[in-house]
Amino acid sequence: MKGKNQRTTKHAYLERLTKDMKMKSVKVGRDLEGSTPPSVFIGRWNYPKVYAGPMMANQLGDTYIMDSPESWLNQNKSQDDILKYRMNLVRGKQLMRIDDLDNPFVEKLQDISLASKSTDAEANFLKRPRGASLSQESMPHGPSGILENFDIDAVKWDRQLEKSYYDTDLSAKDAVMRLHEKNVPFSAIQKSFSVGAFGIGKNRKLVPTRWSITAVDSSLADELLKDVRKNPILDTYRVYENEDLNNYYGIILTPTEWQFEWIEAFYKVKNNEELIFSDYETNEDKKEYSSVGGCYYTSKMVVLDALKQMNLQSGLLILREAYTGYVPMGVFNVRENIKKAMEEPYKEFEDLKSAVRYVGSNLNIPLSRYVKSSHLLNELLHTKQTSLDAFFKKEHPN
């Protein structure tokens, strides 16, 4: 990135960003004895044949924290802590058909994903695992290699996951919603979904990890929105916020029917770039896949979940800014930061301009650039203000 105004897509920017980041991962030999947190990874290359397999730590015992994003922010884990966990996970893989669920290897992956705690395992690789993976959508991990043999100790399944596994008349969407309502962690639901543990029996199949994350987020968001649309509308403006893992999140609830815009910026993350990306929806269902990727669906899901618990309906504007030192580690960053923000006390404002100005006071990039890069926020301010120029003069009186 050479300057502030270089035109690019978010996907292309993050691809270049992650390509240049060097991660030091754990070194292991061809034989590995250790524990899986539990954790599995299903690739998407060569679909409908995919590389599927477990992820193991080079240590025995309780490794749950290494693949438990719901725990990290609440335990004040730093970005370095999280990357260390992830780079110490070794990915084993075999090429499988997505519908080959009767394969003994896939059955072991299902055992791992439905497990209630870490599982000890032994792996033998064709060659010593190498490399590391850093992606904009899924969490990073350490070296990977083709498995020759893989075995696990006896596993005890989580009771809620087990019920959904054996209910072969329950759709995957209904299984996901039911588990969410039972407070099963998102990561556990997503991993089980990915290994084909849910859905009508004949429809079950492996789902690439990256796809499964967005599938679970969007499925939950769709179901939550049905309920939220029946709720009374919020009568004021609220701002929730959180700052962690080199990101700031400003979340504005508006006294309107449901509508949503996600606006995110990358401020000097790599060089001197100041890039802004956005996407939005009105009160009609969004048809096309979001141009900003999985963060759109996970942020939508978290706030809709909070609105359902509040018995309220509102519009939603989210402004997110990433800073120097930020490392793309998957959409868990968005999900858990926004969840934490929605659990904190909010600030109340009488009008949109006051709420927006407050959030803007916490941003490094001028608020005017966010507004001009947006659609919904721009439109709302035009509706509420006779002149955007007047609005920005008050923002920068000098």
C-alpha positions as CSV (number, residue, x, y, z in Angstrom):
1,M,0.0,0.0,0.0
2,K,1.7,3.2,-1.1
3,G,-0.9,5.9,-0.2
4,K,-4.2,6.9,1.2
5,N,-6.3,6.6,-1.9
6,Q,-5.1,3.5,-3.7
7,R,-8.1,1.6,-5.0
8,T,-8.3,-2.0,-4.0
9,T,-10.7,-4.6,-2.7
10,K,-10.6,-5.7,0.9
11,H,-9.8,-9.3,-0.2
12,A,-6.9,-8.2,-2.3
13,Y,-5.5,-5.9,0.5
14,L,-5.7,-8.6,3.2
15,E,-4.2,-11.2,0.8
16,R,-1.2,-8.9,0.3
17,L,-1.0,-8.1,4.0
18,T,-1.0,-11.7,5.2
19,K,1.4,-12.8,2.4
20,D,4.1,-10.5,3.8
21,M,3.6,-11.5,7.4
22,K,6.1,-14.2,8.6
23,M,5.0,-16.4,11.4
24,K,7.2,-18.7,13.4
25,S,5.5,-22.1,13.9
26,V,6.3,-25.1,16.1
27,K,8.8,-27.6,14.7
28,V,7.8,-31.3,14.9
29,G,9.0,-34.6,13.3
30,R,7.1,-37.2,11.3
31,D,5.7,-38.8,14.5
32,L,3.6,-36.7,16.8
33,E,2.0,-37.5,20.1
34,G,-0.1,-34.8,21.6
35,S,-3.6,-33.4,22.2
36,T,-6.3,-31.9,20.0
37,P,-8.1,-28.9,21.8
38,P,-10.5,-30.3,20.1
39,S,-9.8,-28.8,16.7
40,V,-10.2,-29.8,13.0
41,F,-9.7,-28.1,9.7
42,I,-11.4,-28.7,6.4
43,G,-9.8,-27.1,3.4
44,R,-11.6,-25.8,0.3
45,W,-9.0,-26.5,-2.4
46,N,-10.1,-29.1,-4.9
47,Y,-13.7,-29.1,-3.7
48,P,-15.7,-31.5,-3.7
49,K,-12.6,-33.4,-2.7
50,V,-11.0,-31.6,0.2
51,Y,-8.0,-31.9,2.6
52,A,-9.5,-32.7,6.0
53,G,-7.9,-33.5,9.3
54,P,-7.2,-32.7,12.9
55,M,-5.1,-30.0,14.5
56,M,-2.9,-31.2,17.4
57,A,-0.6,-29.6,19.9
58,N,2.8,-31.1,20.5
59,Q,1.8,-31.7,24.2
60,L,-0.5,-34.0,26.1
61,G,-3.3,-32.9,28.3
62,D,-5.7,-29.9,28.3
63,T,-5.1,-27.8,25.2
64,Y,-8.6,-26.4,25.0
65,I,-7.5,-22.8,25.2
66,M,-5.6,-23.1,21.9
67,D,-8.9,-23.3,19.9
68,S,-11.3,-21.5,22.2
69,P,-11.8,-17.9,20.8
70,E,-14.7,-17.3,23.2
71,S,-12.2,-17.5,26.1
72,W,-9.4,-15.2,24.8
73,L,-10.8,-11.7,25.3
74,N,-12.4,-12.5,28.6
75,Q,-9.1,-13.9,29.9
76,N,-7.2,-10.8,28.6
77,K,-5.1,-12.8,26.1
78,S,-2.9,-10.6,23.9
79,Q,-2.5,-10.9,20.1
80,D,0.9,-12.5,20.8
81,D,-0.7,-15.0,23.2
82,I,-3.3,-16.0,20.6
83,L,-0.8,-16.3,17.8
84,K,1.5,-18.5,20.0
85,Y,-1.5,-20.8,20.6
86,R,-2.3,-21.1,17.0
87,M,1.2,-21.5,15.7
88,N,1.7,-24.4,18.0
89,L,-1.2,-26.3,16.4
90,V,-0.1,-28.9,13.8
91,R,-2.5,-29.6,11.0
92,G,-2.8,-33.2,9.7
93,K,-4.7,-33.8,6.5
94,Q,-6.0,-36.4,4.1
95,L,-7.8,-35.9,0.8
96,M,-11.4,-36.9,1.3
97,R,-14.7,-36.7,-0.7
98,I,-17.1,-34.4,1.1
99,D,-19.8,-37.1,1.2
100,D,-17.6,-39.9,2.5
101,L,-18.9,-39.6,6.1
102,D,-18.7,-43.4,6.7
103,N,-14.9,-43.3,6.3
104,P,-13.2,-44.2,9.6
105,F,-10.9,-41.2,9.4
106,V,-13.9,-38.8,9.0
107,E,-15.6,-40.6,12.0
108,K,-12.5,-39.7,14.1
109,L,-12.8,-36.1,13.0
110,Q,-16.5,-36.1,14.1
111,D,-15.4,-37.6,17.4
112,I,-12.9,-34.8,17.9
113,S,-15.4,-32.1,17.0
114,L,-18.2,-33.3,19.3
115,A,-15.8,-34.0,22.2
116,S,-16.5,-32.2,25.5
117,K,-12.8,-31.7,26.2
118,S,-9.3,-32.1,24.7
119,T,-8.5,-35.5,23.2
120,D,-5.1,-37.2,23.2
121,A,-4.0,-38.5,19.8
122,E,-1.1,-40.0,17.8
123,A,-0.2,-39.1,14.3
124,N,2.3,-40.3,11.7
125,F,3.0,-38.0,8.8
126,L,4.3,-38.9,5.3
127,K,6.8,-36.1,5.6
128,R,7.7,-33.7,8.5
129,P,5.0,-31.0,8.7
130,R,6.1,-27.6,7.5
131,G,5.0,-24.0,7.0
132,A,2.3,-22.0,8.7
133,S,-1.1,-20.6,7.6
134,L,-2.4,-17.1,8.0
135,S,-5.8,-16.2,6.5
136,Q,-8.2,-13.3,6.5
137,E,-11.2,-15.6,7.3
138,S,-10.1,-18.6,9.4
139,M,-7.8,-18.7,12.4
140,P,-4.1,-19.2,11.7
141,H,-2.3,-22.4,12.5
142,G,1.2,-23.9,12.5
143,P,2.8,-26.5,10.1
144,S,0.8,-29.0,8.1
145,G,1.5,-32.4,6.6
146,I,-0.2,-35.4,4.9
147,L,-1.1,-38.1,7.5
148,E,-0.2,-41.8,7.1
149,N,-1.8,-42.9,10.3
150,F,-3.9,-41.2,12.9
151,D,-5.6,-42.5,16.1
152,I,-7.3,-40.9,19.1
153,D,-8.1,-42.0,22.6
154,A,-11.7,-42.7,23.7
155,V,-13.9,-39.6,23.5
156,K,-16.8,-38.4,25.5
157,W,-19.2,-36.2,23.4
158,D,-20.8,-33.0,24.5
159,R,-24.4,-33.9,25.4
160,Q,-26.0,-31.0,23.3
161,L,-23.9,-31.7,20.3
162,E,-24.6,-35.4,20.6
163,K,-28.4,-34.8,20.6
164,S,-28.2,-32.9,17.3
165,Y,-25.9,-35.5,15.7
166,Y,-28.3,-38.3,16.3
167,D,-31.4,-36.2,15.2
168,T,-31.2,-37.0,11.5
169,D,-34.6,-35.4,10.9
170,L,-33.5,-32.0,12.1
171,S,-32.2,-29.6,9.5
172,A,-28.7,-28.1,9.9
173,K,-30.1,-24.6,10.3
174,D,-32.5,-25.7,13.1
175,A,-29.7,-27.7,14.8
176,V,-27.4,-24.6,14.8
177,M,-30.2,-22.4,16.3
178,R,-31.1,-24.9,18.9
179,L,-27.5,-25.3,20.0
180,H,-27.0,-21.5,20.1
181,E,-30.1,-21.2,22.4
182,K,-28.5,-23.8,24.6
183,N,-25.4,-21.5,24.9
184,V,-23.1,-24.0,23.1
185,P,-20.0,-22.0,22.1
186,F,-20.0,-20.8,18.5
187,S,-16.7,-22.5,17.8
188,A,-18.0,-25.9,18.9
189,I,-21.1,-25.5,16.7
190,Q,-19.0,-24.4,13.7
191,K,-16.6,-27.3,14.0
192,S,-19.4,-29.9,14.3
193,F,-21.2,-28.3,11.3
194,S,-17.9,-28.4,9.3
195,V,-17.5,-32.2,9.8
196,G,-21.1,-33.0,8.7
197,A,-22.5,-33.7,12.2
198,F,-25.8,-31.8,11.6
199,G,-28.6,-31.9,9.1
200,I,-31.0,-34.3,7.4
201,G,-29.2,-37.6,7.2
202,K,-28.8,-37.9,3.4
203,N,-27.8,-34.2,3.2
204,R,-24.8,-34.3,5.6
205,K,-21.3,-33.6,4.2
206,L,-18.0,-32.0,5.0
207,V,-18.0,-28.2,4.8
208,P,-14.7,-26.3,4.4
209,T,-13.9,-24.5,7.6
210,R,-14.0,-21.0,6.0
211,W,-17.4,-21.6,4.5
212,S,-18.8,-23.2,7.7
213,I,-17.9,-20.1,9.8
214,T,-20.0,-17.8,7.5
215,A,-22.7,-20.4,7.1
216,V,-23.3,-20.7,10.9
217,D,-23.1,-16.9,11.4
218,S,-25.5,-16.1,8.5
219,S,-27.9,-18.9,9.5
220,L,-28.1,-17.6,13.1
221,A,-28.4,-14.0,11.9
222,D,-31.3,-14.9,9.6
223,E,-33.2,-16.7,12.4
224,L,-32.5,-14.0,14.9
225,L,-33.7,-11.3,12.5
226,K,-37.1,-12.9,12.2
227,D,-37.6,-12.5,15.9
228,V,-36.1,-9.0,16.2
229,R,-38.4,-7.6,13.5
230,K,-41.3,-8.4,15.8
231,N,-39.8,-6.3,18.7
232,P,-40.7,-2.7,19.6
233,I,-38.2,-0.1,18.1
234,L,-35.6,1.5,20.2
235,D,-36.5,5.1,21.2
236,T,-33.1,6.7,21.3
237,Y,-29.5,6.4,19.9
238,R,-27.0,4.1,21.7
239,V,-23.3,3.7,21.3
240,Y,-21.5,0.5,22.4
241,E,-17.7,0.3,22.0
242,N,-14.7,-1.9,22.6
243,E,-11.0,-1.8,21.8
244,D,-8.8,-4.8,21.7
245,L,-6.3,-6.8,19.5
246,N,-5.3,-3.5,17.7
247,N,-8.9,-2.7,16.7
248,Y,-11.5,-0.2,17.8
249,Y,-15.2,-0.9,17.3
250,G,-17.9,1.7,17.6
251,I,-21.5,0.3,17.4
252,I,-24.4,2.7,16.9
253,L,-28.0,1.5,17.4
254,T,-30.6,3.8,15.8
255,P,-34.3,4.2,16.6
256,T,-35.4,2.7,13.2
257,E,-36.5,-0.5,11.7
258,W,-33.7,-3.0,11.0
259,Q,-31.0,-1.8,8.6
260,F,-27.3,-2.3,8.8
261,E,-24.0,-0.9,7.6
262,W,-20.5,-2.2,8.3
263,I,-17.7,0.4,7.7
264,E,-14.2,-0.7,8.4
265,A,-10.8,1.0,8.0
266,F,-7.2,-0.1,8.0
267,Y,-5.1,2.7,9.4
268,K,-1.3,2.4,8.7
269,V,-1.4,-1.3,9.3
270,K,1.4,-2.0,6.9
271,N,2.7,1.3,5.6
272,N,0.9,4.6,5.4
273,E,-2.4,3.2,4.0
274,E,-5.7,4.5,5.1
275,L,-8.3,2.2,3.4
276,I,-12.0,2.1,4.1
277,F,-14.4,-0.7,3.0
278,S,-18.2,-0.9,3.6
279,D,-21.3,-2.9,2.8
280,Y,-24.9,-2.5,3.9
281,E,-28.5,-3.8,3.8
282,T,-31.9,-2.2,4.2
283,N,-34.9,-3.8,5.9
284,E,-35.1,-6.3,3.0
285,D,-33.1,-9.5,3.1
286,K,-29.6,-9.2,1.6
287,K,-29.3,-11.5,-1.5
288,E,-25.7,-11.3,-2.6
289,Y,-22.6,-12.3,-0.6
290,S,-21.1,-9.3,1.2
291,S,-18.1,-7.6,-0.4
292,V,-16.4,-7.3,3.0
293,G,-16.6,-11.0,3.7
294,G,-17.3,-13.0,6.9
295,C,-17.0,-10.0,9.3
296,Y,-20.3,-8.7,7.9
297,Y,-22.3,-11.7,8.9
298,T,-20.6,-12.3,12.3
299,S,-21.1,-8.7,13.4
300,K,-24.7,-8.8,12.3
301,M,-25.3,-12.0,14.2
302,V,-23.9,-10.8,17.5
303,V,-25.9,-7.5,17.6
304,L,-29.1,-9.3,16.5
305,D,-28.5,-11.8,19.3
306,A,-28.2,-8.9,21.8
307,L,-31.3,-7.1,20.4
308,K,-33.3,-10.3,20.8
309,Q,-32.3,-10.5,24.4
310,M,-33.2,-6.9,24.9
311,N,-36.5,-7.4,23.3
312,L,-35.8,-4.5,20.9
313,Q,-35.5,-3.7,17.2
314,S,-33.1,-1.0,15.9
315,G,-31.0,0.0,13.0
316,L,-27.2,-0.8,13.2
317,L,-24.1,1.1,12.2
318,I,-20.7,-0.3,13.0
319,L,-17.4,1.6,12.5
320,R,-14.3,-0.5,12.9
321,E,-10.7,0.8,12.7
322,A,-7.6,-1.5,12.6
323,Y,-4.2,-0.2,13.6
324,T,-0.5,-0.7,13.2
325,G,0.4,-4.2,14.6
326,Y,-3.0,-5.7,13.5
327,V,-2.8,-9.2,12.3
328,P,-5.7,-10.8,10.4
329,M,-6.6,-13.9,12.6
330,G,-10.1,-14.7,11.3
331,V,-13.5,-13.3,12.0
332,F,-13.5,-14.4,15.7
333,N,-11.8,-11.0,16.3
334,V,-14.9,-9.2,15.1
335,R,-17.3,-11.6,16.8
336,E,-15.7,-11.6,20.2
337,N,-14.9,-7.8,20.3
338,I,-18.5,-6.9,19.4
339,K,-19.9,-9.4,21.8
340,K,-17.8,-7.9,24.5
341,A,-18.9,-4.4,23.5
342,M,-22.6,-5.3,23.7
343,E,-22.1,-6.6,27.2
344,E,-20.7,-3.3,28.4
345,P,-22.7,-0.2,29.5
346,Y,-23.7,2.0,26.5
347,K,-23.8,5.7,26.0
348,E,-27.1,7.4,25.0
349,F,-27.5,10.2,22.5
350,E,-30.5,12.3,21.5
351,D,-29.7,12.4,17.8
352,L,-27.6,10.7,15.1
353,K,-25.1,13.4,14.6
354,S,-24.1,13.4,18.3
355,A,-23.7,9.6,18.3
356,V,-21.7,9.6,15.1
357,R,-19.5,12.5,16.3
358,Y,-18.7,10.6,19.5
359,V,-17.6,7.5,17.7
360,G,-15.6,9.7,15.3
361,S,-13.7,11.2,18.2
362,N,-12.2,7.8,18.8
363,L,-11.1,7.3,15.2
364,N,-7.8,8.2,13.6
365,I,-9.2,8.6,10.1
366,P,-11.4,11.7,9.7
367,L,-15.1,10.9,10.2
368,S,-15.9,12.6,6.9
369,R,-14.0,9.9,5.0
370,Y,-16.1,7.2,6.7
371,V,-19.3,9.0,5.8
372,K,-18.3,9.5,2.2
373,S,-17.3,5.9,1.9
374,S,-20.6,4.7,3.2
375,H,-24.1,4.4,1.8
376,L,-26.5,4.1,4.7
377,L,-24.7,6.4,7.1
378,N,-24.4,9.0,4.4
379,E,-28.1,8.7,3.6
380,L,-29.2,8.9,7.2
381,L,-27.1,12.0,7.8
382,H,-28.5,13.6,4.7
383,T,-32.0,12.9,6.0
384,K,-31.2,14.3,9.5
385,Q,-29.0,17.2,8.4
386,T,-29.8,20.0,5.9
387,S,-26.1,20.0,4.9
388,L,-23.3,17.6,5.3
389,D,-20.9,20.4,4.8
390,A,-22.3,22.1,8.0
391,F,-21.9,18.8,9.8
392,F,-18.2,18.5,9.0
393,K,-17.5,22.1,9.7
394,K,-18.7,21.4,13.3
395,E,-16.5,18.3,13.2
396,H,-13.4,20.4,12.2
397,P,-14.2,24.0,13.1
398,N,-10.7,25.2,12.2
